[in-house]
């Protein structure tokens, strides 16, 4: 018997081992299946129970009516977008602590949200993914309504088809209100967002682009911050979605939004204070993109987006300046994440009636070069400068002199009236308290703008950086900056005017070490540019020739004048 008992024990051990391995195998299979999330019906991905989702599969039919356009039309991978499904599993990109800390949220009855999405010629699959990710990952009690504004899309049945599809899928299962608005002709993002906000009924309004995917838990951190002040505006960290691969990557919580004196948007490096953690909310001079959320009442009191701005461009900068100067604040909240496709350039043409040549089309995105525009493409920026920059608007005009000649059917009286009513601060206050980077940029400059010699301006050709003297009325004439500390004379592409050992005038990358800086150091002597190393002056003795020669006090060929001088020179 003792021997028999010993023979049975190994068999039982083998059985237990096999059973354990089999259970682990089943667990792995289940885990892998749960990770394959891209095309699973919404009913299996969200907390909504006991709903009928049989119409959900109709999304393939809905997107099949997408206009036949090339990928270049949308500037993202349309074929891949059409195959991803209406929702997919996104990586968690926020700090792990964001999901565990309890939130101090007001009741939904006092903090519900209206979401405004304006779109023009967006692909159906992309628009649908934006909407479904929002509905699936937003607490239903806090989502008051969705306002969709079709801004003159060429796909004329899009909104009607979308309304039918959403009614079939969500109609009986949600209390959500949906407004479908159509602009029969193109009105622009600015006009459409203002219209959506004016019709909204929620306590807060969120402006969302139509090529986004909201991530899990995006709303609660924003709501928590908004309860601290009725005059606060908040933005999530934007996780970039690659336009070619549609890969979803972690956005950088160490960046904040800002702009330069040309009123181009830039990302700025965030400096952490002592004991400040990267995942903490932080103040930002401007919105990081056009996705923002604030009290609807506060938005309307500020006059919304400036209605004189045309179509698209600069509206977020204008609102940010206005908000800060008139008693508000802007915060970026790293615990809130929304994915956003940053396209390489603006995807669509502007309508003829908007006069594209008079509209500022550019937003500076991280990693993209600043294009050169014709003089008439800066009306939006000019409106911002005239409305809010006070005497500092001369900095804008020095860098964009062509903007002076743009006629505007607008005066700054409206903004000045708002400024008096809200007791808004002057722009100097913004430089001191909100954007020290912009102030430092101003204080570091001894002179800036175009550099004129007679009736022509010194120009660095973009394709080969060759120096030439060209008409000052050229739209892309080079803007120079003379740095106060180093004496370097730099273009916007950080190429500096220097002198080679042969005394030949050069244009090379601005040097960082002292040896290189000496070859690029210039001194101001009246209207002359004196090279510090050779003690000779920049000269234009012949029409297209630059050289160094002995300084002559009254020589017109040695007189070079900046558009804006910060110092008086003798």
SULNORVEN-V429842 format. One record per residue. RES is the residue in one letter. D_CENTER is the distance of its C-alpha to the mean C-alpha in Angstrom with 1 decimal. Layout:
res=RES d_center=D_CENTER
res=RES d_center=D_CENTER
This chain:
res=X d_center=80.9
res=X d_center=79.1
res=X d_center=78.5
res=X d_center=77.1
res=X d_center=74.7
res=X d_center=73.3
res=X d_center=72.9
res=X d_center=70.8
res=X d_center=68.4
res=X d_center=66.6
res=X d_center=66.2
res=X d_center=64.5
res=X d_center=62.2
res=X d_center=61.3
res=X d_center=60.6
res=X d_center=58.3
res=X d_center=56.4
res=X d_center=55.9
res=X d_center=54.9
res=X d_center=52.3
res=X d_center=50.9
res=X d_center=50.8
res=X d_center=49.0
res=X d_center=46.4
res=X d_center=46.0
res=X d_center=45.4
res=X d_center=42.8
res=X d_center=40.9
res=X d_center=41.1
res=X d_center=39.8
res=X d_center=36.9
res=X d_center=36.0
res=X d_center=36.1
res=X d_center=33.9
res=X d_center=31.3
res=X d_center=31.4
res=X d_center=29.0
res=X d_center=27.2
res=X d_center=29.6
res=X d_center=31.5
res=X d_center=32.0
res=X d_center=30.0
res=X d_center=33.2
res=X d_center=33.6
res=X d_center=30.1
res=X d_center=29.9
res=X d_center=32.3
res=X d_center=33.5
res=X d_center=37.2
res=X d_center=40.0
res=X d_center=37.8
res=X d_center=38.7
res=X d_center=36.1
res=X d_center=38.2
res=X d_center=36.0
res=X d_center=33.0
res=X d_center=33.9
res=X d_center=33.7
res=X d_center=30.0
res=X d_center=31.2
res=X d_center=33.0
res=X d_center=30.1
res=X d_center=27.8
res=X d_center=30.8
res=X d_center=30.3
res=X d_center=27.0
res=X d_center=27.5
res=X d_center=28.7
res=X d_center=26.0
res=X d_center=25.2
res=X d_center=22.3
res=X d_center=21.0
res=X d_center=20.7
res=X d_center=18.1
res=X d_center=16.6
res=X d_center=17.1
res=X d_center=20.5
res=X d_center=22.1
res=X d_center=25.4
res=X d_center=24.1
res=X d_center=22.0
res=X d_center=25.3
res=X d_center=27.2
res=X d_center=25.1
res=X d_center=26.3
res=X d_center=24.7
res=X d_center=23.9
res=X d_center=24.0
res=X d_center=24.4
res=X d_center=21.3
res=X d_center=21.7
res=X d_center=21.6
res=X d_center=18.8
res=X d_center=19.3
res=X d_center=22.2
res=X d_center=25.5
res=X d_center=26.5
res=X d_center=23.8
res=X d_center=26.0
res=X d_center=29.2
res=X d_center=28.8
res=X d_center=30.1
res=X d_center=27.8
res=X d_center=29.1
res=X d_center=28.0
res=X d_center=29.5
res=X d_center=31.4
res=X d_center=29.6
res=X d_center=31.7
res=X d_center=29.8
res=X d_center=26.3
res=X d_center=25.5
res=X d_center=22.2
res=X d_center=21.5
res=X d_center=18.5
res=X d_center=17.3
res=X d_center=16.1
res=X d_center=16.0
res=X d_center=16.4
res=X d_center=17.8
res=X d_center=19.7
res=X d_center=18.2
res=X d_center=20.6
res=X d_center=22.9
res=X d_center=22.6
res=X d_center=18.8
res=X d_center=19.0
res=X d_center=21.9
res=X d_center=20.4
res=X d_center=17.6
res=X d_center=20.4
res=X d_center=22.9
res=X d_center=20.8
res=X d_center=19.9
res=X d_center=23.6
res=X d_center=24.9
res=X d_center=23.0
res=X d_center=23.0
res=X d_center=26.3
res=X d_center=28.1
res=X d_center=29.5
res=X d_center=26.2
res=X d_center=24.7
res=X d_center=26.2
res=X d_center=24.9
res=X d_center=22.5
res=X d_center=21.8
res=X d_center=21.0
res=X d_center=20.5
res=X d_center=21.4
res=X d_center=20.3
res=X d_center=23.2
res=X d_center=22.8
res=X d_center=25.5
res=X d_center=26.4
res=X d_center=28.6
res=X d_center=30.0
res=X d_center=26.7
res=X d_center=26.6
res=X d_center=30.3
res=X d_center=30.4
res=X d_center=27.6
res=X d_center=29.5
res=X d_center=32.7
res=X d_center=31.2
res=X d_center=29.6
res=X d_center=32.9
res=X d_center=34.8
res=X d_center=32.8
res=X d_center=31.7
res=X d_center=34.0
res=X d_center=36.7
res=X d_center=35.0
res=X d_center=32.3
res=X d_center=32.5
res=X d_center=29.0
res=X d_center=28.7
res=X d_center=26.9
res=X d_center=26.4
res=X d_center=26.0
res=X d_center=25.1
res=X d_center=25.4
res=X d_center=24.6
res=X d_center=27.4
res=X d_center=25.7
res=X d_center=22.1
res=X d_center=20.9
res=X d_center=17.1
res=X d_center=14.2
res=X d_center=14.8
res=X d_center=18.5
res=X d_center=18.3
res=X d_center=16.2
res=X d_center=18.7
res=X d_center=21.5
res=X d_center=20.6
res=X d_center=20.3
res=X d_center=23.6
res=X d_center=25.3
res=X d_center=24.0
res=X d_center=26.7
res=X d_center=25.0
res=X d_center=24.8
res=X d_center=21.1
res=X d_center=18.5
res=X d_center=15.5
res=X d_center=13.0
res=X d_center=12.1
res=X d_center=10.9
res=X d_center=14.0
res=X d_center=13.2
res=X d_center=12.9
res=X d_center=15.7
res=X d_center=16.3
res=X d_center=18.2
res=X d_center=21.5
res=X d_center=21.7
res=X d_center=18.2
res=X d_center=19.6
res=X d_center=22.3
res=X d_center=20.4
res=X d_center=18.3
res=X d_center=21.5
res=X d_center=23.4
res=X d_center=21.1
res=X d_center=21.2
res=X d_center=25.0
res=X d_center=25.1
res=X d_center=24.2
res=X d_center=23.9
res=X d_center=21.6
res=X d_center=19.0
res=X d_center=15.5
res=X d_center=13.9
res=X d_center=11.0
res=X d_center=11.7
res=X d_center=10.8
res=X d_center=8.9
res=X d_center=11.5
res=X d_center=10.8
res=X d_center=13.2
res=X d_center=14.7
res=X d_center=15.2
res=X d_center=18.7
res=X d_center=20.2
res=X d_center=18.0
res=X d_center=18.6
res=X d_center=16.8
res=X d_center=16.0
res=X d_center=15.6
res=X d_center=12.3
res=X d_center=13.0
res=X d_center=14.0
res=X d_center=14.9
res=X d_center=11.5
res=X d_center=10.2
res=X d_center=7.7
res=X d_center=9.5
res=X d_center=10.4
res=X d_center=13.6
res=X d_center=16.6
res=X d_center=15.6
res=X d_center=12.7
res=X d_center=10.2
res=X d_center=6.9
res=X d_center=7.9
res=X d_center=8.2
res=X d_center=11.7
res=X d_center=14.5
res=X d_center=15.8
res=X d_center=19.5
res=X d_center=21.6
res=X d_center=24.4
res=X d_center=27.9
res=X d_center=28.2
res=X d_center=24.5
res=X d_center=23.4
res=X d_center=20.1
res=X d_center=20.0
res=X d_center=20.5
res=X d_center=18.1
res=X d_center=16.8
res=X d_center=15.8
res=X d_center=12.5
res=X d_center=12.6
res=X d_center=9.3
res=X d_center=7.1
res=X d_center=4.7
res=X d_center=2.6
res=X d_center=5.9
res=X d_center=8.2
res=X d_center=10.8
res=X d_center=14.5
res=X d_center=17.2
res=X d_center=20.8
res=X d_center=21.4
res=X d_center=24.1
res=X d_center=22.0
res=X d_center=19.3
res=X d_center=22.2
res=X d_center=24.0
res=X d_center=21.1
res=X d_center=21.4
res=X d_center=18.3
res=X d_center=15.7
res=X d_center=17.7
res=X d_center=19.8
res=X d_center=20.6
res=X d_center=17.1
res=X d_center=17.6
res=X d_center=16.1
res=X d_center=12.3
res=X d_center=10.3
res=X d_center=10.1
res=X d_center=11.0
res=X d_center=8.5
res=X d_center=9.8
res=X d_center=13.2
res=X d_center=13.3
res=X d_center=12.3
res=X d_center=15.1
res=X d_center=17.4
res=X d_center=17.1
res=X d_center=17.9
res=X d_center=20.6
res=X d_center=22.3
res=X d_center=22.9
res=X d_center=19.9
res=X d_center=17.7
res=X d_center=14.3
res=X d_center=14.5
res=X d_center=12.6
res=X d_center=15.3
res=X d_center=15.7
res=X d_center=18.5
res=X d_center=16.2
res=X d_center=14.4
res=X d_center=12.7
res=X d_center=12.3
res=X d_center=9.7
res=X d_center=10.5
res=X d_center=8.2
res=X d_center=10.7
res=X d_center=12.2
res=X d_center=12.1
res=X d_center=12.2
res=X d_center=14.9
res=X d_center=17.2
res=X d_center=19.3
res=X d_center=19.4
res=X d_center=22.6
res=X d_center=25.5
res=X d_center=25.9
res=X d_center=22.5
res=X d_center=23.5
res=X d_center=20.7
res=X d_center=21.9
res=X d_center=21.2
res=X d_center=17.6
res=X d_center=14.6
res=X d_center=12.8
res=X d_center=10.3
res=X d_center=6.7
res=X d_center=7.2
res=X d_center=6.1
res=X d_center=8.6
res=X d_center=12.0
res=X d_center=11.8
res=X d_center=14.2
res=X d_center=14.0
res=X d_center=16.1
res=X d_center=18.9
res=X d_center=19.1
res=X d_center=22.3
res=X d_center=23.2
res=X d_center=22.7
res=X d_center=19.0
res=X d_center=17.9
res=X d_center=19.4
res=X d_center=16.3
res=X d_center=15.7
res=X d_center=19.4
res=X d_center=19.5
res=X d_center=17.1
res=X d_center=19.3
res=X d_center=22.5
res=X d_center=21.6
res=X d_center=20.4
res=X d_center=20.9
res=X d_center=24.7
res=X d_center=26.5
res=X d_center=23.5
res=X d_center=22.5
res=X d_center=25.0
res=X d_center=22.6
res=X d_center=20.2
res=X d_center=23.2
res=X d_center=24.5
res=X d_center=21.6
res=X d_center=21.3
res=X d_center=25.0
res=X d_center=24.9
res=X d_center=22.9
res=X d_center=26.2
res=X d_center=27.9
res=X d_center=25.5
res=X d_center=27.5
res=X d_center=25.8
res=X d_center=27.4
res=X d_center=26.0
res=X d_center=27.2
res=X d_center=25.6
res=X d_center=28.5
res=X d_center=26.6
res=X d_center=24.0
res=X d_center=27.0
res=X d_center=28.9
res=X d_center=26.0
res=X d_center=25.9
res=X d_center=29.6
res=X d_center=29.8
res=X d_center=27.2
res=X d_center=28.5
res=X d_center=25.2
res=X d_center=25.1
res=X d_center=24.9
res=X d_center=22.0
res=X d_center=24.1
res=X d_center=23.8
res=X d_center=20.0
res=X d_center=20.6
res=X d_center=23.3
res=X d_center=22.0
res=X d_center=18.2
res=X d_center=16.9
res=X d_center=19.9
res=X d_center=17.9
res=X d_center=17.5
res=X d_center=21.2
res=X d_center=22.3
res=X d_center=20.8
res=X d_center=22.9
res=X d_center=26.0
res=X d_center=26.0
res=X d_center=26.4
res=X d_center=29.9
res=X d_center=29.0
res=X d_center=26.1
res=X d_center=25.5
res=X d_center=27.8
res=X d_center=31.1
res=X d_center=34.0
res=X d_center=37.5
res=X d_center=39.7
res=X d_center=38.1
res=X d_center=35.8
res=X d_center=32.7
res=X d_center=32.2
res=X d_center=29.8
res=X d_center=28.7
res=X d_center=28.5
res=X d_center=25.3
res=X d_center=27.2
res=X d_center=29.8
res=X d_center=29.0
res=X d_center=32.5
res=X d_center=33.2
res=X d_center=34.6
res=X d_center=35.2
res=X d_center=33.7
res=X d_center=33.4
res=X d_center=31.2
res=X d_center=30.2
res=X d_center=28.4
res=X d_center=24.8
res=X d_center=23.5
res=X d_center=26.1
res=X d_center=25.2
res=X d_center=23.9
res=X d_center=25.8
res=X d_center=25.4
res=X d_center=28.6
res=X d_center=28.1
res=X d_center=30.5
res=X d_center=31.4
res=X d_center=31.9
res=X d_center=32.8
res=X d_center=30.6
res=X d_center=29.5
res=X d_center=26.1
res=X d_center=24.0
res=X d_center=20.2
res=X d_center=20.8
res=X d_center=22.8
res=X d_center=26.1
res=X d_center=28.9
res=X d_center=32.1
res=X d_center=35.1
res=X d_center=38.8
res=X d_center=40.4
res=X d_center=43.9
res=X d_center=45.4
res=X d_center=43.9
res=X d_center=41.7
res=X d_center=38.4
res=X d_center=35.5
res=X d_center=31.7
res=X d_center=30.5
res=X d_center=27.8
res=X d_center=27.8
res=X d_center=30.3
res=X d_center=29.9
res=X d_center=33.6
res=X d_center=36.2
res=X d_center=38.2
res=X d_center=35.4
res=X d_center=34.2
res=X d_center=37.7
res=X d_center=37.7
res=X d_center=34.4
res=X d_center=35.5
res=X d_center=36.2
res=X d_center=37.9
res=X d_center=37.9
res=X d_center=41.5
res=X d_center=41.4
res=X d_center=39.5
res=X d_center=40.4
res=X d_center=38.4
res=X d_center=40.8
res=X d_center=40.2
res=X d_center=41.0
res=X d_center=42.6
res=X d_center=44.9
res=X d_center=45.3
res=X d_center=45.1
res=X d_center=42.9
res=X d_center=40.5
res=X d_center=42.5
res=X d_center=42.3
res=X d_center=46.0
res=X d_center=45.6
res=X d_center=43.1
res=X d_center=40.8
res=X d_center=41.8
res=X d_center=40.3
res=X d_center=42.6
res=X d_center=43.8
res=X d_center=47.0
res=X d_center=49.0
res=X d_center=47.4
res=X d_center=49.1
res=X d_center=48.4
res=X d_center=48.5
res=X d_center=47.4
res=X d_center=44.9
res=X d_center=43.9
res=X d_center=42.6
res=X d_center=40.7
res=X d_center=36.9
res=X d_center=34.9
res=X d_center=31.3
res=X d_center=29.4
res=X d_center=29.0
res=X d_center=31.3
res=X d_center=30.8
res=X d_center=34.3
res=X d_center=37.8
res=X d_center=39.6
res=X d_center=43.4
